[in-house]
Amino acid sequence: MSKSASVGGRFGARYGRTVRKRLGQIESELRKKYNCPSCGSLTVKRFSVGVWKCSKCGFTFSGGAYSPSSSLGEVAKRNVRQG
């Protein structure tokens, strides 16, 4: 019987369960494809930290470190619309 390795499984018993679990959540969120705000296709991937790019239309925009939109960014958008 073989063991199934999780995303944080490469660390073995090191660093604690909570840290490895959080790392798995972050990495799965990071590698996911997202919808492009410009053309709407499911082709947005992370280009570098906080920079996201659509591989179809080439639209580049800033966002969160691990996902194209962050909770802080959403708050900023709401404040800009109100003011």
N, C-alpha and C positions, 0 to 999 in steps of 0.2 A: 504494500500500500504506500503510495507516494503522498507527500504533503503538498498542498497547494500554497504557493507563495503569494503573499499579498504585496501591495506596492512597496510598503516599507520593509518587506521581508529581507531585503539585502543587508539590513543592519543587524539581523539576528536578534539576540537578547539585549542589545545595547540601547541606551537612551530612553527606555521606558515605553510602555504601551501607548500612553496618551500622545506622546510626541510622534511616534511612528504612525498612529492613526490620523493625526492632524496632517502629517506629511502626505499621507495617501489621499486625503480629501483635497489638499491643495494641488497635488500633481494631477489628479483626475480632472479637476476644474480647469487647470492650465492647458491640458492637452485636448480639451473638448473644442469642437468647432462651433462658432457662433454666427448669428445672422448679421449681415452687413447693413449698417444704417443707411447707406447710400443706395445700393441696388437690391437689397433684401435677400440675397442668396446666402446659403449656409457655407461660406468659405472664409470667414475671418479667423485668422490665427495670430498668435503673439509674435511680433517681430523682434522686440527686445522688451526690457522691463518697462511697463506702462505704455508701450507703443504697439498698436494693433493694426493689421493690414489685411485687406480683402485681396485674395489672390485672383479674383475674377475681374473686378473693375479697377484695382490698384488703389482704392481709397485708403488712406492712412490717417489714423486718428489716435488721440491719447485716451487712456482709460486707467483702470486699476492695474496693479502688478500681476494679479492672477486671473482676472476676468475683465472684459471690456468696460464694464460699468462697476463702480464701487458705491457703497452707501454714502460716502462723503461726496462723491461726484453728483449723486442724485439730489442731495441736499443743496449743493451749490447751484444746480440747474433750477430748482424750485425758487431759490432766492433771487436769481437773475430774472426769472419770469415775473416775480412779484414786484420787483423794484424798477 
